[in-house]
Amino acid sequence: MRHAGRSLDLAQLSGGERAAFLALLHAQLGHRFGQGRFLLLDEPLEHLDAENGRRMLQHLLRACADGLLSQIVLATVEADVVEAVLQTGDAHVIRLPL
């Protein structure tokens, strides 16, 4: 992958970084070629540390704010990471008992 004169081999990324990259890539491809602008993510934070999880969620929120996505459904057990990113009115959160 090349961006802004820099190249990056995806094999150099950790499993969590690859998962985050793929989630954001799917959002971009869905916007470009799809009609739904809907993204369903199951445990996208699983292999990310808290900081990178927050960064990925911030990118997804920005994608919604910019109109790239209309809706994201995210299933995760990382409630603390999600709550650290969300502001009042950003999202509708449903918590299920374990």
Order of alpha helices (4+ residues) and beta strands (2+ residues): beta-beta-alpha-beta-alpha-beta-alpha
